[in-house]
Amino acid sequence: MDILQNWNKSLFLLINRHHSPLFDKLMLFFTSTGNGLILAIIVLTILVIFDRKKMLRVFLTVLFAGVIGWIIVYLLKSGIGGSRPLVVFPKAHFLGEPLKYGSFPSGHAQLAFSTAAVLSKEYKKSWIFLYLWALIVGYSRIYIGAHFPIDVIAGGIIGYLSGKSVVWYNWLINRANYSQKEGQ
């Protein structure tokens, strides 16, 4: 366990100490895209512009996956929580709201990865862009000093699994509906 904690702290410091005014702005932007309300507005706007036909179904699927992941993140934060980097390394580079507790797991990473998992199923040609965006959101959480790497990894896994679970559930429902129509 000490090896994991040492790795977690060392990687945080490695990522967090390399900063510049330009990257500060970029990372604050990317971290904001992992915020639930902002992400919902972005996704809905993109769907309105590019895919009105599937807009409601896709948006509700993204929303459902995000809520499922959020429940898991909330339960883990309530049970485990954990100190944020500000408490452990008060002299590190921090941007944004000074958060002290509720570090594990990252809700922003969860939401980014659940969104990427759902949208990459719907828009297969965009999967690289979607997962790259989710990775940058996760990286930004470490860069701005909000999370340790293990928080982001756990949030990403929860998000990916919640997104894929909702996609799989939708597939099962569609398959059952198709089978019923074939049987009539």
C-alpha positions in Angstrom: 0.0 0.0 0.0 2.9 2.3 0.7 4.2 1.8 -2.8 0.9 2.9 -4.3 0.7 5.9 -2.0 4.2 6.9 -2.8 3.6 6.5 -6.6 0.4 8.5 -6.2 2.1 11.4 -4.5 5.2 11.4 -6.7 3.1 11.4 -9.9 0.9 14.2 -8.6 4.0 16.3 -7.9 5.5 15.5 -11.3 2.4 16.6 -13.1 1.5 19.5 -10.9 4.9 21.2 -10.8 5.1 21.7 -14.6 2.9 24.6 -15.3 2.7 27.9 -17.2 0.2 30.7 -17.6 -1.0 29.3 -20.9 -1.5 25.8 -19.6 -3.2 27.2 -16.4 -5.9 28.7 -18.7 -6.1 25.6 -20.8 -6.4 23.2 -17.9 -9.0 25.4 -16.2 -11.0 25.3 -19.4 -10.8 21.5 -19.8 -11.6 20.9 -16.1 -14.7 23.1 -16.5 -15.9 20.8 -19.3 -16.0 17.9 -16.8 -18.6 19.9 -14.7 -22.0 18.4 -15.0 -24.0 21.4 -15.9 -21.4 22.8 -18.3 -21.0 19.4 -20.0 -24.8 18.9 -20.3 -25.0 22.3 -22.1 -22.1 21.4 -24.4 -23.5 18.0 -25.3 -27.0 19.3 -25.9 -25.7 22.2 -28.0 -23.6 19.8 -30.2 -26.5 17.4 -30.5 -28.9 20.3 -31.5 -26.4 21.4 -34.2 -25.3 18.1 -35.6 -27.8 15.3 -34.7 -31.3 16.5 -33.9 -32.8 13.2 -35.0 -31.1 11.2 -32.2 -30.7 14.2 -29.8 -33.2 13.2 -27.1 -32.2 9.6 -26.9 -28.5 10.3 -26.9 -28.7 13.1 -24.4 -30.8 11.0 -22.0 -28.4 8.1 -22.3 -25.4 10.4 -21.5 -27.4 11.8 -18.6 -28.4 8.4 -17.3 -24.8 7.1 -17.4 -23.6 10.2 -15.7 -26.1 9.9 -12.9 -25.3 6.2 -12.3 -21.6 7.1 -12.1 -22.3 10.1 -9.9 -24.2 7.9 -7.4 -21.2 5.5 -7.2 -18.8 8.5 -6.8 -21.0 10.1 -4.2 -21.1 6.9 -2.1 -17.4 6.4 -2.4 -16.6 10.1 -1.5 -18.9 9.8 1.5 -17.4 6.5 2.6 -13.7 7.0 1.7 -13.4 10.7 0.9 -9.7 11.2 1.4 -7.7 14.4 1.7 -7.1 16.4 -1.4 -3.6 17.5 -2.5 -4.0 20.9 -0.9 -4.0 19.3 2.5 -1.0 17.0 1.7 1.0 19.5 -0.3 -0.1 23.0 0.7 2.7 24.6 -1.3 1.9 22.9 -4.6 0.4 24.7 -7.6 -3.4 25.1 -7.1 -6.0 26.7 -9.4 -9.7 27.3 -8.8 -11.6 26.6 -5.6 -9.4 25.4 -2.7 -10.8 21.9 -2.1 -9.6 20.0 1.0 -11.7 16.8 1.3 -13.7 14.3 -0.8 -10.8 13.5 -3.1 -11.6 9.9 -4.0 -12.8 9.4 -6.7 -12.8 12.2 -9.2 -16.4 13.2 -10.3 -15.1 15.2 -13.2 -13.2 12.2 -14.6 -16.2 9.9 -14.0 -18.5 12.3 -15.9 -16.0 12.7 -18.8 -15.4 9.0 -19.2 -19.1 8.1 -18.9 -19.9 10.7 -21.6 -17.0 9.5 -23.8 -18.2 5.8 -23.5 -21.8 6.7 -24.5 -20.9 9.1 -27.3 -18.2 6.8 -28.7 -20.8 4.1 -29.2 -23.2 6.5 -31.0 -20.5 8.3 -33.0 -17.9 5.6 -33.6 -15.6 7.8 -35.8 -15.2 10.2 -32.9 -14.0 7.8 -30.3 -10.4 8.9 -30.3 -11.4 12.6 -29.9 -13.9 11.7 -27.1 -11.4 9.6 -25.0 -8.6 12.1 -25.6 -10.9 14.8 -24.2 -11.8 12.6 -21.2 -8.1 12.0 -20.6 -7.3 15.7 -20.7 -10.1 16.4 -18.3 -8.6 13.8 -15.9 -5.1 15.3 -16.4 -6.5 18.8 -15.7 -7.8 17.7 -12.3 -4.3 16.7 -11.3 -2.7 19.7 -13.0 -4.9 22.2 -11.1 -4.3 20.4 -7.8 -7.8 19.1 -7.3 -7.0 15.4 -7.3 -4.3 12.8 -7.0 -3.8 10.5 -10.0 -5.5 7.5 -8.2 -8.6 9.6 -7.8 -8.7 10.4 -11.5 -8.0 6.7 -12.5 -10.8 5.5 -10.2 -13.2 8.2 -11.5 -12.3 7.3 -15.1 -12.9 3.6 -14.5 -16.3 4.2 -12.8 -17.3 6.6 -15.6 -16.2 4.1 -18.3 -18.1 1.3 -16.7 -21.2 3.3 -16.0 -21.3 4.5 -19.6 -20.7 1.0 -21.1 -23.3 -0.4 -18.7 -26.0 2.0 -19.9 -25.0 1.3 -23.5 -25.2 -2.5 -22.9 -28.6 -2.0 -21.1 -29.9 -0.1 -24.1 -28.7 -2.8 -26.4 -30.6 -5.4 -24.3 -33.8 -3.4 -24.4 -33.5 -2.8 -28.1 -32.8 -6.5 -28.7 -35.8 -7.5 -26.6 -38.1 -5.1 -28.4 -36.8 -6.4 -31.8 -37.5 -10.0 -30.7 -41.0 -9.1 -29.6 -41.7 -7.4 -33.0 -40.3 -10.5 -34.9 -42.6 -12.8 -32.8 -45.8 -10.9 -33.7 
